[in-house]
C-alpha cells in the first residue's frame, strides 16, 4: 500500500471530511435544471368576471418560448375561443381570446418552454357573468418525464463526463505510459464523444428553436462531432489526439451554459463557477475509472508503469472528491430551501435515490484504492462495479435535470407587477374616448369626479403616467385609471405633456331606449353602404367601402389594397383591385349587426349624438343619428380606431360573384 493512495490520508479527521464531502456531493444536483417559475395569471384561476377579458396573460420570472398545447375552450361546448396564435411578450405568455364571449365558464391550458429547454404546462378556469360559480378547468395539463428524453440526457452526460475525464487521465499519465496510451485512449474518446453526440442530437429533436438550451447543445453537437472524428483518426495521426482531448474538455462547459447556473435567480459569477467545478470533478472521477478499466490494461503490461499511473489518478481523484463535495454543498444550498423538500418533492426524492446509489460507491472507492491498489486485476474488476453505480448516478442526474428544484418554490412569493385589464368607470358616468397615439384615452364624468382611462396596444391598463384634469393632478384609481375632482366647464386632459379637450357634460339624458330603436332599425335594414376609416396607430390607417345586403351578402374594397366578396357560404378575396379573385369557403354571416353588444353608459351627449361603452370589448362609441339610422359611428378600442360614414340604408345595392374568366 502506497502513501499516495487516495484513502491513505494524513489523519482520520481528514478522511472523514472527504467522505462527508463526497456524501454532500451526492445530495447536491449536478447541473440542476432551471424552470421558468409561474408568477401569476390574468385572470386568476377560478376568477368570476363581470366582463370577458380580451386575452389571458401568464407571467413568469424568466424568458419563455412557445410550446405546442396552448388552448382556450368554452366549458359548455368544448369549442375553441382563441382569437389567434398565442405569443410571448417579455416574460409573459399571451393567449388572445375572441371578443364578446358569452356569459359562462372557460378553461385555458398554457404550454411553454423555459430558456433551458424544459417544457411546462398548466391550466386555469374563469367565468364571465356576475353570480357565476367559481369554475373548474375541463382541460388537463402535464409535462411528464419522457423515458426517451431521460435516456438521451443520460447518454449525453455520460459521454461528456467520460470524454473529459479520460482526457484528464491522459494528461496525468502520458509521461508514464508514453505513446502506448494513444490508441486505447483514442478508442475510449471516440465512443464517449459518440455517446455525447447521439444524446445531444436526440435532446434537441423537436425542441423549440431560440432557447439558450438549444443554442448551447447545437454547439456541443459540433464539438462532439469534430472531437469524435479526431479520435477516430488519432491511432494513425498522433496529433489529432490533442484535438480530440481539447474538444472533450470544451464539452464540459455545455451542461453549465445550458443549465440552471445561468438563471436570473442564481449568483451571477459564483453559480457558473461552482457548477463547472462540480461537473469537472465528476468527470475526473468517472472518466478516470473508465480509463483505469479500459485504457490502462491496453497501454501497459508493466507493473511499475501501471502502479505509477494508478497513483497519479489516485491523487487527482482525492482532489476531485474534495472539489465535488464543496461544490455540491454550495449547489445544495441554492437549490433546496427546506429539508422537508427531500421527501415532499419529486426532485428531493430523486436526490435520495442518488444518495442510495452513492453509499456503495464510497465503499467500493475505499476498497479499490486501499486494499486492491497493488492487485491490478482485482482492482479492475471492482472498478467495473464502481462504474456501473456511477452510471446509475448519471441517470439520476438526468432525472434531476427534468425536475423543478425545491428552492424554485421561493420565487413564487416574489412580488412581480403583472399587467392587468384597465379598470372601467361606473355605469352612471357620461363617457367619451379619443385616440392618443397608440393609446385609448377615455373619460368618464359625474357631477363629483372625472375618471381618465388609459389602455395600451396590448389591451391592458397603462400605469405610471402623469395625468392632469383641468390642470389638477389625477390620482391612480386602478389599472390604467386616474381620477380627479370635477370642475364646471369643458374638460382638458393632460397626459405626459399632451393635452386632449373633451366637451363632456356632467349630466346627460339617458338614451338606452333610443339606442334599442337604433339597433332594431339597423337589423331590419335591407341594405347598407358605408365608408370605413380604420387605424391601429397614427401611422397605420386605411379606408374601405362596404356594401351589405341582408341577410348574408357583403363586398368591400380597401383603397389601394385588398377586397372581398361574401355570399352565404362562399367567399372570394383579392390582394388589390387588379389581382385575381381567390375562392374559399365562408361561415355564413348575419351582415346587419351593429358593432356593439351590451352597451352601458348610454347618454345623449348632444342633439342626435349618443355616446356609450361596450364593457365586453371594451370599446367606446360615439354615434351620430338621422332619426334612428346612424350616419356616423366612431369606435375607439385597443388598436382599433374606427370611423364609419354611412352613405345610406335601404339604398340600391348589388353583391354578386366575380366574373369568371
C-alpha positions as CSV (number, residue, x, y, z in Angstrom):
1,X,0.0,0.0,0.0
2,X,1.4,3.4,-1.0
3,X,1.4,6.6,0.9
4,X,-0.1,8.3,-2.1
5,X,-3.2,6.1,-2.0
6,X,-6.4,8.1,-2.2
7,X,-7.5,7.0,1.2
8,X,-4.1,7.0,2.9
9,X,-4.7,10.5,4.2
10,X,-2.7,12.3,6.9
11,X,-5.4,11.8,9.6
12,X,-8.7,10.1,10.3
13,X,-10.3,13.6,10.6
14,X,-9.3,14.5,7.0
15,X,-10.5,11.1,5.8
16,X,-13.9,11.6,7.4
17,X,-14.1,15.1,5.9
18,X,-13.5,13.7,2.4
19,X,-16.3,11.1,3.0
20,X,-18.6,13.9,4.2
21,X,-17.8,16.0,1.1
22,X,-18.5,13.1,-1.2
23,X,-21.8,12.4,0.6
24,X,-22.8,16.0,0.2
25,X,-21.9,15.9,-3.4
26,X,-24.4,13.1,-3.8
27,X,-27.4,15.1,-2.5
28,X,-26.4,18.2,-4.5
29,X,-27.8,18.4,-8.0
30,X,-25.3,18.3,-10.8
31,X,-26.2,20.9,-13.3
32,X,-29.7,21.2,-12.0
33,X,-32.3,22.2,-14.5
34,X,-33.9,25.6,-14.5
35,X,-37.6,26.2,-14.9
36,X,-39.3,29.5,-15.6
37,X,-41.3,30.0,-12.5
38,X,-45.0,30.9,-12.8
39,X,-45.7,34.2,-11.1
40,X,-49.4,34.6,-11.8
41,X,-52.1,34.7,-14.4
42,X,-54.6,37.3,-15.5
43,X,-57.4,36.4,-15.0
44,X,-56.6,34.3,-11.9
45,X,-57.6,30.7,-11.7
46,X,-61.2,30.5,-10.5
47,X,-62.0,34.2,-11.1
48,X,-65.5,35.3,-11.8
49,X,-65.5,38.4,-14.1
50,X,-68.3,40.9,-14.9
51,X,-66.9,41.2,-18.4
52,X,-64.9,39.0,-20.7
53,X,-61.1,39.5,-21.0
54,X,-59.5,40.2,-24.3
55,X,-56.7,37.8,-23.5
56,X,-55.1,35.6,-20.9
57,X,-51.7,36.6,-19.6
58,X,-49.5,34.0,-17.9
59,X,-46.5,35.7,-16.2
60,X,-43.1,34.0,-15.5
61,X,-39.9,35.1,-13.8
62,X,-37.7,34.3,-16.8
63,X,-37.6,34.1,-20.6
64,X,-40.0,31.7,-22.2
65,X,-40.8,30.3,-25.6
66,X,-44.0,28.9,-27.1
67,X,-44.7,25.2,-27.0
68,X,-47.5,23.1,-28.5
69,X,-50.6,22.6,-26.4
70,X,-51.9,26.1,-25.7
71,X,-55.7,26.1,-25.7
72,X,-58.7,28.1,-24.6
73,X,-62.2,26.5,-24.7
74,X,-65.8,27.0,-23.6
75,X,-66.6,24.7,-20.8
76,X,-70.2,24.2,-22.1
77,X,-69.3,23.4,-25.8
78,X,-65.6,22.5,-25.6
79,X,-65.1,24.7,-28.7
80,X,-62.0,26.9,-29.0
81,X,-62.3,30.6,-28.1
82,X,-58.8,31.6,-29.1
83,X,-58.8,34.6,-31.4
84,X,-55.3,33.9,-32.8
85,X,-52.0,32.3,-32.2
86,X,-50.6,32.6,-28.7
87,X,-47.5,34.8,-28.4
88,X,-44.8,35.8,-25.9
89,X,-44.3,39.3,-24.6
90,X,-41.3,39.6,-22.4
91,X,-41.7,37.0,-19.7
92,X,-45.4,36.6,-20.3
93,X,-47.4,34.2,-22.5
94,X,-50.4,35.9,-24.1
95,X,-53.4,33.9,-25.4
96,X,-55.8,36.2,-27.3
97,X,-59.5,35.5,-26.8
98,X,-62.5,36.1,-29.1
99,X,-64.3,39.3,-28.5
100,X,-67.8,39.2,-27.0
101,X,-67.5,35.9,-25.1
102,X,-70.9,35.0,-23.8
103,X,-71.6,34.5,-20.0
104,X,-70.3,31.2,-18.9
105,X,-67.2,29.3,-17.9
106,X,-64.0,28.9,-19.9
107,X,-60.8,26.8,-19.5
108,X,-57.3,27.7,-20.6
109,X,-54.2,25.5,-20.9
110,X,-50.8,27.2,-21.2
111,X,-47.7,25.5,-22.5
112,X,-44.2,27.0,-22.6
113,X,-40.6,26.0,-22.9
114,X,-38.2,27.8,-20.5
115,X,-34.9,29.1,-21.7
116,X,-33.0,26.0,-20.7
117,X,-35.3,23.8,-22.8
118,X,-37.7,22.4,-20.2
119,X,-41.4,22.2,-21.1
120,X,-44.1,23.3,-18.6
121,X,-47.9,23.3,-18.7
122,X,-50.7,24.4,-16.5
123,X,-54.4,25.1,-16.6
124,X,-56.8,27.7,-15.2
125,X,-60.5,28.5,-15.5
126,X,-62.5,31.7,-15.3
127,X,-66.2,32.6,-15.6
128,X,-67.9,35.6,-17.2
129,X,-71.1,36.9,-15.7
130,X,-71.9,38.2,-12.2
131,X,-73.3,35.5,-9.9
132,X,-71.5,32.6,-11.7
133,X,-69.9,29.9,-9.5
134,X,-66.1,29.6,-9.4
135,X,-65.3,27.3,-12.4
136,X,-63.1,24.3,-12.7
137,X,-61.0,23.6,-15.7
138,X,-62.2,21.0,-18.2
139,X,-58.7,20.8,-19.7
140,X,-55.8,18.8,-18.4
141,X,-52.1,19.6,-18.4
142,X,-49.0,17.5,-17.9
143,X,-45.3,17.7,-18.8
144,X,-44.4,14.1,-17.9
145,X,-40.9,12.8,-17.8
146,X,-40.1,11.2,-21.1
147,X,-38.1,8.0,-20.9
148,X,-36.6,8.7,-24.3
149,X,-35.5,12.1,-23.1
150,X,-34.1,10.8,-19.9
151,X,-32.1,8.2,-21.8
152,X,-30.8,10.8,-24.2
153,X,-29.8,13.2,-21.4
154,X,-28.1,10.3,-19.5
155,X,-26.2,9.4,-22.7
156,X,-25.1,13.0,-23.2
157,X,-24.0,13.5,-19.6
158,X,-22.2,10.1,-19.5
159,X,-20.4,10.9,-22.8
160,X,-19.3,14.4,-21.7
161,X,-18.0,13.2,-18.3
162,X,-16.3,10.1,-19.7
163,X,-14.6,12.0,-22.5
164,X,-13.4,14.9,-20.3
165,X,-12.2,12.6,-17.5
166,X,-10.4,10.3,-19.9
167,X,-8.6,13.3,-21.3
168,X,-7.5,14.4,-17.8
169,X,-6.3,10.8,-17.2
170,X,-4.2,11.0,-20.3
171,X,-2.7,14.3,-19.3
172,X,-1.8,12.8,-15.9
173,X,-0.3,9.6,-17.2
174,X,1.1,10.2,-20.7
175,X,4.7,10.7,-19.4
176,X,4.5,7.4,-17.5
177,X,2.8,5.4,-20.2
178,X,4.2,7.2,-23.3
179,X,2.8,6.7,-26.8
180,X,1.3,3.3,-25.8
181,X,-1.8,5.1,-24.3
182,X,-2.7,6.8,-27.6
183,X,-4.7,4.1,-29.4
184,X,-6.7,2.7,-26.4
185,X,-7.4,6.3,-25.2
186,X,-8.5,7.3,-28.7
187,X,-10.9,4.4,-28.8
188,X,-12.4,5.4,-25.5
189,X,-12.7,9.1,-26.5
190,X,-14.4,8.1,-29.8
191,X,-17.1,6.1,-28.1
192,X,-17.6,8.7,-25.3
193,X,-17.9,11.6,-27.8
194,X,-20.2,9.4,-29.9
195,X,-22.5,9.0,-26.9
196,X,-22.4,12.7,-26.3
197,X,-23.2,13.4,-29.9
198,X,-26.1,11.0,-30.1
199,X,-27.6,12.1,-26.8
200,X,-27.3,15.8,-27.7
201,X,-28.8,15.3,-31.2
202,X,-31.8,13.5,-29.7
203,X,-32.3,16.1,-27.0
204,X,-32.9,19.0,-29.4
205,X,-35.1,17.0,-31.8
206,X,-38.4,18.8,-31.9
207,X,-37.3,21.4,-29.3
208,X,-38.4,25.0,-29.9
209,X,-35.6,27.0,-31.5
210,X,-34.0,30.0,-29.9
211,X,-33.7,28.8,-26.3
212,X,-30.4,29.0,-24.6
213,X,-30.5,25.3,-24.1
214,X,-30.9,24.6,-27.9
215,X,-28.1,27.0,-28.8
216,X,-25.6,25.5,-26.4
217,X,-26.5,21.9,-27.3
218,X,-26.1,22.7,-31.0
219,X,-22.6,24.0,-30.3
220,X,-21.9,20.9,-28.2
221,X,-23.0,18.6,-31.1
222,X,-20.5,20.3,-33.4
223,X,-17.7,20.0,-30.8
224,X,-18.5,16.3,-30.2
225,X,-18.6,15.6,-34.0
226,X,-15.2,17.3,-34.5
227,X,-13.7,15.6,-31.5
228,X,-15.1,12.2,-32.4
229,X,-13.7,12.4,-35.9
230,X,-10.3,13.4,-34.5
231,X,-10.4,10.5,-32.0
232,X,-11.2,8.0,-34.8
233,X,-8.1,9.1,-36.8
234,X,-5.8,9.6,-33.8
235,X,-4.4,6.0,-33.8
236,X,-2.8,6.8,-37.2
237,X,-2.4,10.6,-36.9
238,X,-1.0,11.2,-33.4
239,X,-1.5,15.0,-33.3
240,X,-5.3,14.5,-33.7
241,X,-5.4,13.1,-30.2
242,X,-4.7,16.6,-28.9
243,X,-7.7,17.9,-30.8
244,X,-9.9,15.1,-29.5
245,X,-8.8,15.9,-25.9
246,X,-9.4,19.6,-26.4
247,X,-12.9,19.0,-27.7
248,X,-13.6,16.7,-24.8
249,X,-12.6,19.3,-22.3
250,X,-14.5,22.0,-24.1
251,X,-17.7,20.0,-23.8
252,X,-17.5,20.3,-20.0
253,X,-18.9,23.8,-20.3
254,X,-22.1,22.7,-22.1
255,X,-24.1,21.5,-19.0
256,X,-23.3,24.7,-17.1
257,X,-24.1,27.0,-20.0
258,X,-27.4,25.2,-20.8
259,X,-28.5,24.6,-17.2
260,X,-29.7,26.4,-14.1
261,X,-26.4,28.1,-13.2
262,X,-27.1,31.0,-15.6
263,X,-30.6,31.6,-14.3
264,X,-31.5,35.1,-13.1
265,X,-32.1,33.9,-9.5
266,X,-28.6,32.4,-9.2
267,X,-25.4,34.3,-8.2
268,X,-24.1,35.6,-11.5
269,X,-20.4,34.7,-11.0
270,X,-20.4,32.1,-8.2
271,X,-23.1,29.8,-9.6
272,X,-21.5,29.1,-13.0
273,X,-18.0,28.6,-11.5
274,X,-19.3,26.2,-8.8
275,X,-21.4,24.3,-11.3
276,X,-18.4,24.0,-13.7
277,X,-16.2,22.8,-10.8
278,X,-18.8,20.2,-9.8
279,X,-19.1,18.8,-13.3
280,X,-15.3,18.8,-13.9
281,X,-14.6,16.9,-10.6
282,X,-17.3,14.3,-11.5
283,X,-15.6,13.9,-14.9
284,X,-12.2,13.3,-13.4
285,X,-13.8,10.5,-11.2
286,X,-15.9,8.8,-13.9
287,X,-13.5,9.3,-16.8
288,X,-10.6,8.2,-14.7
289,X,-12.3,4.9,-13.7
290,X,-13.2,4.2,-17.3
291,X,-9.5,4.8,-18.3
292,X,-8.4,2.6,-15.4
293,X,-10.7,-0.2,-16.6
294,X,-10.3,0.0,-20.4
295,X,-7.3,2.1,-21.3
296,X,-4.6,1.2,-18.8
297,X,-4.6,-2.6,-19.4
298,X,-4.1,-2.0,-23.1
299,X,-1.5,0.7,-22.6
300,X,0.9,-1.1,-20.3
301,X,1.6,-4.6,-19.0
302,X,4.4,-3.5,-16.7
303,X,3.6,-3.5,-13.0
304,X,5.6,-0.4,-12.3
305,X,4.1,1.7,-15.0
306,X,0.6,0.7,-14.1
307,X,1.2,1.4,-10.4
308,X,2.6,4.8,-11.2
309,X,-0.5,5.6,-13.4
310,X,-2.8,4.4,-10.6
311,X,-1.1,6.6,-8.0
312,X,-1.3,9.7,-10.2
313,X,-5.0,9.0,-10.7
314,X,-5.4,8.4,-7.0
315,X,-4.1,11.8,-6.2
316,X,-6.3,13.5,-8.8
317,X,-9.3,11.6,-7.5
318,X,-8.6,12.9,-4.0
319,X,-8.7,16.5,-5.2
320,X,-11.8,15.7,-7.3
321,X,-13.7,14.3,-4.3
322,X,-12.9,17.4,-2.2
323,X,-14.0,19.7,-5.0
324,X,-17.1,17.6,-5.7
325,X,-18.1,17.9,-2.0
326,X,-17.5,21.6,-1.7
327,X,-19.3,22.5,-5.0
328,X,-22.1,20.1,-4.2
329,X,-22.7,21.7,-0.8
330,X,-22.9,25.1,-2.4
331,X,-25.3,23.9,-5.1
332,X,-27.5,22.2,-2.5
333,X,-27.8,25.4,-0.5
334,X,-29.0,27.3,-3.6
335,X,-31.4,24.6,-4.9
336,X,-33.2,23.4,-1.8
337,X,-34.9,25.9,0.6
338,X,-36.1,23.4,3.2
339,X,-35.1,19.9,4.5
340,X,-38.6,18.5,4.0
341,X,-38.3,19.0,0.3
342,X,-36.1,15.9,0.2
343,X,-39.1,13.7,0.7
344,X,-42.0,16.0,-0.3
345,X,-40.9,16.8,-3.9
346,X,-40.0,14.6,-6.8
347,X,-36.7,16.5,-7.0
348,X,-35.9,15.6,-3.4
349,X,-36.9,12.0,-3.8
350,X,-34.6,11.7,-6.8
351,X,-31.8,13.1,-4.7
352,X,-32.5,10.4,-2.1
353,X,-32.3,7.7,-4.8
354,X,-29.0,9.2,-5.9
355,X,-27.8,9.0,-2.2
356,X,-28.7,5.3,-2.1
357,X,-26.6,4.7,-5.2
358,X,-23.7,6.7,-3.8
359,X,-23.3,4.9,-0.5
360,X,-21.9,1.7,-2.0
361,X,-19.7,3.8,-4.2
362,X,-17.9,5.1,-1.2
363,X,-17.3,1.6,0.0
364,X,-16.0,0.5,-3.4
365,X,-13.8,3.5,-3.6
366,X,-12.3,2.7,-0.3
367,X,-11.9,-1.0,-1.4
368,X,-10.3,-0.1,-4.7
369,X,-7.8,2.4,-3.5
370,X,-6.9,0.9,-0.1
371,X,-6.9,-2.9,-0.4
372,X,-6.7,-3.6,-4.1
373,X,-4.2,-0.9,-5.4
374,X,-1.5,-3.5,-5.5
375,X,-3.6,-6.1,-7.2
376,X,-4.5,-4.6,-10.6
377,X,-6.7,-7.5,-11.9
378,X,-8.9,-7.4,-8.8
379,X,-8.8,-3.6,-8.8
380,X,-10.1,-3.5,-12.4
381,X,-13.0,-5.9,-11.6
382,X,-14.0,-3.7,-8.7
383,X,-13.7,-0.6,-10.8
384,X,-16.3,-2.1,-13.2
385,X,-18.8,-2.3,-10.3
386,X,-18.0,1.3,-9.4
387,X,-18.5,2.4,-13.0
388,X,-21.9,0.7,-13.1
389,X,-23.0,2.5,-9.9
390,X,-21.7,5.8,-11.3
391,X,-23.8,5.2,-14.4
392,X,-26.8,4.9,-12.2
393,X,-25.9,8.2,-10.6
394,X,-25.7,9.8,-14.1
395,X,-29.2,8.5,-14.8
396,X,-30.4,10.1,-11.6
397,X,-28.8,13.4,-12.7
398,X,-30.7,13.1,-16.0
399,X,-33.9,12.8,-14.0
400,X,-32.9,15.8,-11.8
401,X,-32.4,17.9,-14.8
402,X,-36.1,17.3,-15.8
403,X,-37.5,18.2,-12.4
404,X,-38.1,21.5,-10.6
405,X,-35.7,22.2,-7.8
406,X,-37.4,22.6,-4.4
407,X,-35.9,26.0,-4.0
408,X,-37.7,27.2,-7.1
409,X,-40.8,27.5,-5.0
410,X,-39.3,30.5,-3.3
411,X,-39.6,32.6,-6.5
412,X,-43.4,32.3,-6.5
413,X,-43.6,34.6,-3.4
414,X,-41.6,37.4,-5.1
415,X,-43.8,40.4,-5.9
416,X,-43.9,40.9,-9.7
417,X,-46.0,43.5,-11.4
418,X,-48.4,41.8,-13.9
419,X,-50.2,43.9,-16.5
420,X,-53.9,44.0,-15.8
421,X,-57.0,44.9,-17.8
422,X,-58.0,48.5,-17.4
423,X,-60.3,49.5,-14.6
424,X,-63.6,50.8,-16.2
425,X,-65.7,53.7,-14.8
426,X,-69.0,53.4,-13.0
427,X,-72.2,52.9,-15.2
428,X,-73.7,56.2,-14.1
429,X,-70.9,58.3,-15.8
430,X,-71.1,60.1,-19.1
431,X,-68.3,58.7,-21.3
432,X,-66.3,59.5,-24.4
433,X,-63.0,58.5,-25.8
434,X,-60.3,59.6,-28.3
435,X,-57.1,58.2,-29.8
436,X,-53.9,59.4,-28.2
437,X,-51.1,58.0,-30.3
438,X,-51.4,54.2,-29.9
439,X,-53.3,54.6,-26.6
440,X,-57.0,54.7,-25.9
441,X,-57.8,57.8,-23.9
442,X,-61.3,57.6,-22.4
443,X,-63.0,59.9,-19.9
444,X,-66.0,59.4,-17.7
445,X,-67.7,62.4,-15.9
446,X,-70.0,62.5,-13.0
447,X,-71.0,65.7,-11.1
448,X,-68.3,64.9,-8.5
449,X,-65.4,63.3,-10.4
450,X,-63.7,62.9,-13.7
451,X,-62.1,59.5,-14.4
452,X,-59.5,59.0,-17.1
453,X,-58.8,55.6,-18.5
454,X,-55.6,54.8,-20.5
455,X,-55.3,51.5,-22.4
456,X,-52.2,50.3,-24.2
457,X,-51.9,48.4,-27.5
458,X,-51.8,45.1,-25.6
459,X,-55.3,45.8,-24.1
460,X,-54.0,46.4,-20.5
461,X,-54.2,49.5,-18.4
462,X,-51.3,52.0,-18.7
463,X,-50.0,53.0,-15.3
464,X,-47.3,55.4,-14.2
465,X,-48.3,58.3,-16.4
466,X,-48.6,61.9,-15.2
467,X,-52.3,62.8,-15.9
468,X,-54.0,66.1,-15.2
469,X,-57.7,67.1,-15.3
470,X,-58.1,70.8,-16.0
471,X,-54.6,71.3,-14.7
472,X,-55.1,69.4,-11.4
473,X,-53.1,66.2,-10.9
474,X,-55.2,62.9,-11.1
475,X,-54.6,60.1,-8.7
476,X,-54.5,56.4,-9.6
477,X,-57.7,54.5,-9.1
478,X,-56.7,51.1,-10.5
479,X,-55.1,49.7,-13.6
480,X,-54.9,52.4,-16.2
481,X,-57.3,54.5,-14.1
482,X,-56.8,58.1,-13.0
483,X,-59.3,60.2,-11.1
484,X,-59.6,63.9,-10.1
485,X,-62.4,66.1,-8.7
486,X,-64.7,67.6,-11.4
487,X,-65.0,71.3,-12.0
488,X,-67.6,73.1,-14.2
489,X,-66.9,73.7,-17.8
490,X,-65.1,71.8,-20.5
491,X,-62.5,69.1,-19.9
492,X,-58.8,69.5,-20.6
493,X,-57.0,66.2,-20.1
494,X,-53.2,66.2,-19.9
495,X,-51.2,63.1,-20.4
496,X,-47.4,63.3,-20.3
497,X,-47.3,66.8,-21.8
498,X,-50.0,66.2,-24.4
499,X,-53.4,67.8,-24.0
500,X,-56.8,66.5,-25.3
501,X,-60.0,68.5,-24.9
502,X,-63.4,66.9,-24.4
503,X,-66.9,68.6,-24.5
504,X,-68.5,66.3,-21.9
505,X,-71.3,67.4,-19.6
506,X,-71.6,66.1,-16.0
507,X,-75.2,65.0,-16.6
508,X,-77.0,64.0,-19.8
509,X,-80.3,62.4,-20.8
510,X,-80.4,58.6,-20.7
511,X,-80.6,57.2,-24.3
512,X,-80.9,53.5,-23.6
513,X,-84.4,53.3,-25.2
514,X,-83.3,55.3,-28.2
515,X,-80.3,53.0,-28.8
516,X,-82.6,50.0,-28.7
517,X,-84.6,51.6,-31.5
518,X,-81.4,52.2,-33.4
519,X,-80.5,48.5,-33.0
520,X,-83.9,47.4,-34.4
521,X,-83.6,49.8,-37.3
522,X,-80.1,48.6,-38.2
523,X,-81.1,45.0,-38.0
524,X,-84.2,45.5,-40.1
525,X,-82.4,47.3,-43.0
526,X,-82.2,45.5,-46.3
527,X,-79.0,47.2,-47.5
528,X,-76.3,49.5,-46.1
529,X,-73.4,51.2,-47.7
530,X,-70.7,53.0,-45.8
531,X,-67.0,54.1,-45.9
532,X,-64.9,52.9,-43.0
533,X,-61.6,54.5,-41.9
534,X,-59.7,52.2,-39.6
535,X,-56.3,52.6,-37.9
536,X,-54.3,50.8,-35.2
537,X,-51.9,53.7,-34.7
538,X,-51.4,57.3,-36.1
539,X,-49.2,55.9,-38.9
540,X,-51.3,52.9,-39.9
541,X,-54.7,53.5,-41.4
542,X,-56.8,52.7,-44.5
543,X,-60.2,53.5,-45.9
544,X,-62.7,50.8,-47.2
545,X,-66.0,50.9,-49.0
546,X,-68.5,48.3,-47.6
547,X,-71.8,47.2,-49.2
548,X,-74.1,45.0,-47.2
549,X,-77.2,43.1,-48.4
550,X,-79.3,41.2,-45.8
551,X,-79.1,38.6,-44.7
552,X,-75.6,37.3,-45.7
553,X,-74.1,39.2,-48.6
554,X,-71.3,41.8,-48.5
555,X,-68.5,43.2,-50.5
556,X,-65.6,45.5,-49.6
557,X,-62.7,47.1,-51.4
558,X,-59.9,48.9,-49.5
559,X,-58.4,51.9,-51.2
560,X,-55.2,50.7,-52.8
561,X,-55.5,47.3,-51.0
562,X,-57.4,44.0,-50.7
563,X,-61.1,43.3,-51.4
564,X,-63.6,40.6,-50.8
565,X,-67.0,39.3,-51.8
566,X,-69.0,37.1,-49.4
567,X,-72.2,35.4,-50.5
568,X,-73.6,32.9,-48.0
569,X,-71.1,30.1,-47.6
570,X,-68.8,31.3,-50.5
571,X,-66.1,33.9,-50.4
572,X,-63.7,35.4,-52.9
573,X,-60.6,37.5,-52.0
574,X,-58.0,39.5,-53.9
575,X,-54.9,41.4,-52.8
576,X,-55.7,44.5,-54.9
577,X,-58.2,45.8,-57.4
578,X,-56.2,44.3,-60.3
579,X,-55.4,41.0,-58.7
580,X,-57.3,37.8,-59.5
581,X,-60.1,36.6,-57.2
582,X,-59.3,33.6,-55.0
583,X,-62.3,31.5,-53.8
584,X,-62.6,29.9,-50.3
585,X,-65.4,28.6,-48.0
586,X,-67.0,31.0,-45.6
587,X,-69.1,30.6,-42.4
588,X,-72.5,32.2,-43.0
589,X,-72.7,35.8,-41.7
590,X,-75.5,38.0,-40.4
591,X,-74.3,41.2,-42.0
592,X,-76.9,43.5,-40.5
593,X,-75.4,43.6,-37.0
594,X,-74.2,46.7,-35.1
595,X,-70.7,46.6,-33.7
596,X,-71.8,46.9,-30.0
597,X,-73.2,44.0,-27.9
598,X,-74.2,45.0,-24.4
599,X,-73.7,48.8,-24.1
600,X,-73.8,50.7,-20.9
601,X,-73.4,54.4,-20.0
602,X,-75.8,55.3,-22.9
603,X,-76.5,59.1,-22.9
604,X,-77.4,61.8,-25.4
605,X,-74.3,63.9,-25.5
606,X,-75.7,66.5,-28.0
607,X,-78.6,66.6,-30.4
608,X,-78.6,63.4,-32.4
609,X,-75.3,62.3,-30.8
610,X,-75.1,59.3,-28.4
611,X,-72.0,58.0,-26.5
612,X,-71.8,54.7,-24.7
613,X,-69.4,52.0,-23.6
614,X,-69.4,48.3,-24.5
615,X,-67.6,46.8,-21.5
616,X,-67.2,43.4,-23.0
617,X,-64.6,44.6,-25.6
618,X,-64.1,47.3,-24.1
619,X,-64.9,49.9,-26.7
620,X,-66.2,53.4,-26.6
621,X,-68.8,54.6,-29.2
622,X,-70.0,58.0,-30.4
623,X,-72.9,57.6,-32.8
624,X,-74.4,60.4,-34.9
625,X,-78.0,59.8,-35.9
626,X,-80.5,60.8,-38.6
627,X,-83.7,59.7,-36.9
628,X,-83.0,56.2,-35.8
629,X,-80.4,55.4,-38.5
630,X,-76.7,56.1,-37.9
631,X,-74.9,58.5,-40.2
632,X,-71.5,58.3,-38.4
633,X,-70.2,55.7,-35.9
634,X,-66.9,56.2,-34.2
635,X,-65.4,53.3,-32.3
636,X,-62.4,53.6,-30.0
637,X,-60.8,50.4,-28.7
638,X,-57.4,48.8,-28.3
639,X,-55.6,49.0,-31.7
640,X,-59.0,49.8,-33.3
641,X,-59.6,53.4,-34.0
642,X,-62.5,53.4,-36.5
643,X,-65.0,55.8,-38.1
644,X,-67.8,54.6,-40.3
645,X,-69.6,57.2,-42.5
646,X,-72.9,55.8,-43.9
647,X,-73.9,56.6,-47.5
648,X,-77.3,55.2,-46.8
649,X,-79.6,52.4,-45.7
650,X,-82.1,50.6,-47.9
651,X,-80.3,52.0,-51.0
652,X,-80.0,50.1,-54.3
653,X,-77.0,47.7,-54.0
654,X,-75.7,44.6,-55.7
655,X,-73.4,41.9,-54.5
656,X,-72.6,39.2,-57.0
657,X,-69.9,36.6,-57.6
658,X,-66.8,37.9,-59.5
659,X,-66.9,37.4,-63.3
660,X,-65.4,34.1,-64.4
661,X,-62.5,34.1,-66.9
